[in-house]
Amino acid sequence: MNVAHMSKIAHKKLSCGVELGVTTLPHRHVVSFQLRVLAGCCDEPAEMLGLARLLEDTLDKGTERRNGRELSDAFDAIGATRSSGAGRETTTFTCSVLPEHFETAIALHAELLREPTFPSDAVNVSVDLAKQELVALEDDAQGLLDKMISKRIYGSLLGRHPLGEVETLDRVSRPNIVDHWKAHFHAGRILASVAGPLDAEQVGDLLTKHFEGFGSSALEGRSPFPIEFTGGMYHHDKELEQQQIAIAWPAVDVTHDDFSIQQVVIGILSGGMSGRLFTEVREKRGLVYWVGAWNETPRGSGIMFLGASTTPQRCDETYEALLREVERLSEDLTQEELDRAVTGLVTGRETRGDTTRARCAELANDLFFFGRPVPVEKKVADLQAVTLDDIDRYLSQHPRDRLCTMTLGPRHLNAQPSTCYWDVHVNGGRIPTGMDAVAWAVEAERLGAGEIVLTSMDADGTKNGYDIEITRAVADAVRIPVVASGGAGGPEHLFEAVTAGGASAALAASIFHFGEYTIEETKRYLAERGVPVRLQNSVNISSNFQK
């Protein structure tokens, strides 16, 4: 077992397949542990978005030994504080107990992970509650904005929302949940982190005892999912008194050498009431109700965000002010500001970050992102080593030249997007216009268009599938039907267009004209996967064409 020298941290792959990290904290009076299953929203079938969340929600509603009430009572009997959640890449179970109840808590988690029964009534209730949460999300301006921009900056996999969509939730039944659990929940997909006054070897023996034989022990789920960043400027009309603004651009991931510099940049911009965004944009100019900067880091990638809530009349001024504050960091940043940001970050680690639960979560993150523990001392040293020159270099090497901007409220931004990501062409695709395709689709809808047939020149004729990225971007930007066009090579591509691509319909030509597929069999393929189609009186174009 490898033990890091700067902290008492142990790391080992157990014979059962579980990857374990243990931070031994001798003088603590509580134990915290986290079981992170490497399966989340990204692993869902495209036609069943929300499945991972439904699985997580119903996992503890009954096992082969106890019903949901009895299982809850068993946790309460040992005073366990626990939580769980399904995210983009993982499903996580967290628990804190007194040391003497640690084995019982592990045994109970092993029971619900290995022996769930997923009662049908619990599944039905979970589906109904997820639909209600989606309705409630419409009244949560920041939550709705986050959902919409995530689709654009992350793409069809990482951009999925844990709640799914109403139409995909309707397709999920108990057998689907059981099949997903069987496919993705086994010991080789579990990262376990433990923090507290426990011996690492004993913890390893205990986990081996309770998870030996739980599916495959082969390590799986360690590869990052691809990010599909879509630049441009987008708006969602909604009657609100406040205008919500989110700006995002690609950044570095947790394992990158510049990540500590990125953290300091965020601290300078948004480190409390002394942060530049608060002092310059809110206090001095009175532009916003709230303002902030943050990052998100799926495994292998990173995204930087600026966000604010302002009045509709001042949204353009706010947008420009947010970006200006980032650019100003390379012009007039002082050593005092840098020191203050670093001190705030280090102090946060030494206070909030030093609780037993926080140490456990940090170790789990290390295993997830790095595949090994990273001593806290090293992370602190990296922060303290950041210089003004480092900030300048970071800003120069990671420019904001590809922005995704999303607004939610009663009016569009008048500012021009930083880039034209998809160029509209005319004259049969021979003449570029310089207009952004998504922005033009929004304008076409405003001018009265009732439907958009969207043809990707890059995909047209390839038979490799539609351009899902632009199809999704346009479908999310407008409220009128969008017909995907260009690239169909089989029924599976049409299915992808109306699910992952969000299209209302899909256009195909060659596969029918040359008799590769019939309209009837294509429609049946879609119908079997839950896509509503008309099956009666369909015409076999391929046979007519051959005649």
N, C-alpha and C positions, 0 to 999 in steps of 0.2 A: 504494500500500500504506500503510495507516494504522499509524503507530508510536506506541505509548504513550510519554509523556514521562518517567514516573517509572521505567520499566524498559525495557530494549531488547527490546520484544516486537512482532512483526509479525503481521498478520492479513489474510488474503485468501481470496476464493473463486477457485479456479483454473478455467481454461477447461474442464478435464475434468469439473468438478463437485465435486471434493474441496474441503472447507473447511479451510484450513491456518492453524495458529498456530505461530510459531517464537519461542522464547526464546533469544537468542544469549548464550552464556556463554563468553567468549573464552579463559579460563584453565583450562577443564575438559579432562580427558583422555579423556572418554568421551561418546558421544552416546546419548541415550535418545529413543525415539519411541513413539507410541501411535496405532494406527489403530482408531477406534471406529466400528463399523458401527451405524447407527441402526435396529436390528432385534433384538428379544429375545423373551422369553417372552410378552410382551403381544401379539405379532404372530402367535402360533401359532393354528391352528384349535382350537376348544374340544375337539374330539374327539381331538386329537393332542398333548396337553400333554407337554412334554419334547422336542419336535421341535427347538427352537432349540439346546438343549444337545447333542443328537445330531449336529446339523449342525456345531457348533463342534468337537466331539470327533473327527469324521471328516474335517474339511476338509484336514488335513495328512497324511492317510494315503495320498495319491497325487495326482499331477497328470498332465496330458497329456504332460509331459516326464520325470517321475521317479516312482518308487514312494515309499512312505512312508520306507523306510530311506534311500534316496538323498537325499531332501529333508532328513531329519534330519542326515545326514552333511554336507550342504552348509552348514547352519547351524553345525554344530560346527567346520567348517573355518575359519570366520571368528571363532570364539570368542563367538558370539552367546548372550546370556542372554535367553530369551524365555518368555512365558507367554500364555495366552489364557483366556477365560471368557465364558459366556453369562449375562447378567443379565436383570432385568425388562424393561429398555428398550433395551439395547444388547448387542452382542457385541464384545468388546475384545481387541486383539492388542497386546502390549507387548514391546519389544525394546531391549536395550542392547548397543552394540558400540563398538569403536574407530572414530574418525572416518574412517580410511582404508577401512573396510569398510561404511560407511553405505549406499552405493549398492547394493552386493551384497545387503545385508539388505533394503532396500526392494524390490529386484527379486524376491527370494525370496518376500516377503510378497505382492507383486502376483501372482506365479505361483500361490500356493496360494489366493488369493482369487478369481482370474479363471479358473483352469483346474482346479478340483478334479474328481476322477473318482468320489469316494465309493464305493470298492470294496465290493461286497456283503458280503464276509466281514468287513470292518471295521465296517460298519453293524450286522451281527448281533452282533458282539462288544460294540459300544458299547451296544446295547440290553440285552444280558445284564448288563453292568457297571452300568448305570443301575438295573436291578432289584435287583442286589446292594446298591447304595448305599442304595436305599430301605429294604431290610431292615435294613441297618446303622443307618439313621437311627432306628429304633425303640429302639436302645440308646444313642443320643445324646440325653440328656434336654434339654439346652439347644437343640440343633438341632431336635428334635421340637416343642418349645414354640414356637420361632420360626416353624416351618412352620404350626402351628395358629393362632397369633394373627395371622399375616400375612393369612390368608384373611378374617379378621373386620375388620381395620383397613383393608385395601386393597381388598377385594372381588374380583370374578371375574376381573379382568385383572391388576392390579398384585399381587394376592395369590397368583398362581401360583408354585409352587416350580419351580426350574430342572430338577429331576429328573423332573417330571411325576408320573404315577401308573402303577401296574403295568398297569391296564387300557388306558390311553391309549398307553403304550409299545408294547403288543402290536399297535396299529393302524398303527404307523409302519413304512414300508418305504423302500427306496432311492429309488423314484420320488417319494415324498412329500418327501424331503430335497432332491432335485434341484429339484423345483418350488418349494419354499420358497426355496432359494438363488437361483433365477432371478428370483423375484418381489421379493426384498428386498436382494440384494447387488449394488449398483452404485455408481458413483462419487458420485452425488448424495446418497447416504446415508452417506458417510464423513466423519468429523471426524478430521483428522490433527494431532497436536501433536508438536513436536520441540524438544528442549533440548540445547544443547551448543555447541561452538566451530565453528558453521557459519554461512554467509551465508544469510539468509532467501530472497533471490532465487534462489540456486542450488538451495536445497531445493525451492522451488516449481517450478523447471524440471524437476528430477529426478522429482518426483511426477507432474507433467503427462506426462512421457515414459512413465512406467510405467502410468499409469491412464487415459490418453486412450482413449476408446472403450469403457470398461468400463460397459456399460449406459447408463442415462439419466444425464444431467448435471444434471437438474432437482433442486433441493433438496427433499428429502422427509424424513419422519420427525421433524419438528421440533415437532410438537404434543404437549402433555402428555396422558397417559392419565387418565381420571377416577378419583378415589379414592372408594370406597364404604365409608365408616367405619360399623361396627356397634358400638354401645355395648352394655354388659351385662357379666355375670359368668359365666364358663364354666370347666368343669373337665373334665379327662381323667384317668380313673382309671388308675393304673399303679403296680405294686409297686416302690417306690423307698424308699431310706432317707432321701433328701433330697426335700423338697417344692420344686418350682420355681415361682416367681411372676413374671409379667410384667404390667405395667400400662402402658397406652398411651392417649394422647389427641392430638387434632389440634393441630398447631403451625404455625409459619411455614416457608416454603420458603427456599431459599438466596438468592433475589433480593429477599426482603423487607427493608425497612429495619431491622427488629428482629432480623435473623438473628444479628448480632454479639452482641446482648444475650442471645439464646438460647444461644449458645456459652458465654458467660460464666456463665450460670445452670448449665449442665452442668458447667463447670469448678469452680464452687463446690460442687456436689453430689458430683461424682465425680472431682475433680482429684487423684488419687493418694491417699496415706495421710493427707493433711490435709483431704480432702474430707469434707463433712458426713455423707454416707451411711456412709463407712468409720468415721469417728470416733464418730458417735452411735449408729448401728445395729449395727455390728460390735464396735468396741472397748469402748464403754461398756456396751452392753446384751447383747452376745454372742448376738445373735439369728440371725446369718447366717454361712454359710461364705464366700459371695461376695456382693457387692452393687455395683450400678452404675447410672448414668444415661447416656443417649445419645440421639441423634436419627437418624432416617433421612429422606432428602429425595429422593423421586422428583421428576422435573421438575414444577414447579408446585404442589407440596404438601409437607407436612412432618408428621412424627409424633414425639412425645417418648415416651421409654420410661423406666420404672424396672424393674429386675430384681433378683432375689435368689434364693438357695438357702438354705433353712432346714429345720428339722425339722418333720414333720407336726404335732406338738403346738403349735408356736409360729407356725404360718403366719398365723393371724388377727392376732396381735400384730405380726408382721413387716409384714403388709399395712398396718396402721394406722400403723406407725412410718414406713414409706416415704412415705406421703402427708403425714404430719405434717411431715416434714423439708422438703418442698416449700413447704408453707404457712408454715413458720417463717421462710422467706427474707424475707417481707414484714414480719416482726415484730422480728427481732433481728440482721439481717445487719450486720456491721461493715465499716468501710473497709479494715481489715487483711485480712479474708477476701477482699474484692473485689480488692484489689491483688495478693494472692497468686495468685488464680485467673487474673487477666489476665497476670501475669508468667509463669505456667506455660504459658499458651496462646501467648504471644509467643515464649518460649524454645523451645517445640516447633517453631514455624515456623522459627526461626533455626538449629536443629540438625537434627532429623529431616526437617523440611520443606525444607531447603536442598540436599539431595542432587539430583544431576542427574535421577534418575528421579522424585523427588518433584515437582520443578519441572515436569517434563513432564506428570505426572498432573494437577497443579493447573491447568495451562493447558488440558488436555483437558476438565476439569470446567468451567472458565470458558466454553469454547465451547459445551459441552452445556447449561449452565444459563442463561447470560447471552447467548449468541450473540456474545460478544466477549471479548477478554482483560481481566482486571481486575488491575491492578498489585498485587503483594504488599504494597507500601508502604501502599496504601489499606486493605487488609484489616487490617493491623497497626494503622493509625491508628484504624480503626473500633473495634477491640477496646479500645485504650487510652482511647478517649473515653467508654466506658460508665461511668455513675455509679450511685450507690445509688438515686437517683430513677428512673433508667431501669429498674432492676430492679423497683422497685415498680410502675411503670407497665406493664411487660411482664406481670407476674403478674396485674395487675388486668384488662388488656385481653385476656389469653389464659387464662381460668380453666379449672380442671380439672373442669368440670361435665358432661363427657360422657366417661366412662372406659370402656375395654375392658380387662377383667381376665381373664387366663387362668392357671389353675394346673394343674400336672402332678404327680401323686403319689397317695398313698393316701387323701387326704381332701379334702372340699370346704371352701371358706371359709364361715364363718358370717356374715361381714359382708354387709350389704345392698348391692346395686348402687346406684350413684349416681343412675341414671335408669331409668325403665321405657321402653325404646326401642320395643318393640312391645307393645301392650296387648291382653291376652286379653279378648274379649267373649263374653257368653253371651246366651241368649234370642234366637237368630237374629241376633246381632250388634247387638242394641239396647242392651245393658247392659254398660258397661266394668267390669272387675274390679280394675284397677290392678296386675294381675300381669304380669310380664315374660313374653312368650311363650316365649322360649328357656328361661328358668328353669323355667317350668311344664312344658315338654316333657321336660326332664331329670327333674323330679319325677315326671311321669307314668310314665316308664320305670322309675324306682326303685320305684314302686308296683305295677308288674307289667304295664303296657301292652305289647302285642305289636306295635303298629303305630300310626303317627300319620298321619291325613289332615289336612293343613295347608292351610286355606283363608285366603287373604288377602282381607279385605274391600275393600281398596283396588283390587285387580286383578280381583275377581270380576265377570264380566259385561262387562268392557271389550273383550275379544278382542285386547288389546294385549300379551298374554304374561303368564306367571306372575310373581309377585314373587320374583325370583331371590335377592335379598339375604336375605330372611327364610328362604327355602327352604334356602339354603346354610348359614345360621347354625344352623338346627334340625338339619339333616342332619349337620353336623359335631359337634353337641353330644351326640347320642344314637347308640346302636349298633343300635337297632331300625329297621325300614324306615320311610321317610317318603314319603308320597304327596303330590305337589304338586297343588294344586287352586285353581281360580279364575283366569280370564284367557286360556285357550287360544283362539287365533284361527286356528291352522293347525298342521300337523305340525312346522314349525320351532320352535314354542314348546314342544312336548313334548320335542323333542330338546334344547333349551336347558335345560329343567327337569332332565333326567336327566344332563346333562353339567356345565354351569356351575353348576346349582343343586344337584347332588349327590343328587337325589331317587332313590329306588329305583323309583318308578313315577309316572305322571302321570294325573290324572283329567281327562276332558273330556266335555262334554255337548252344548252348542249346535251345535258344528261337525258333529256326527253327526246330531243330531235334525233339523236343518234341511237336511240333504243337501249341506252344503258340501264335506265330505270323507267318504270311507268308512273304516271301520276298517281294511280290507285295504290301501288305498293309504297310509294313515298308518303302518301297521306296516311296509310295504315301504320307505317313506321312512326310517324309523328303522333298519331292517336294513341298508340300503345305506350307512349312516353308522356302522356298527359296533355299533349298540345291539342286544343280544340280545332277540328277540321271538319269539312263537309265530305262525307264518304259516299253519298249517293249521287248517281248521275254524273260521276266524273268521267272525263273523256280520255282515252288512251291516245295521246298525241303521237307517240312513237309509231304505233301501228298505222295511224292515218298518214303519217309522214312517209312511211315506207310504201304505202299504196300510191 
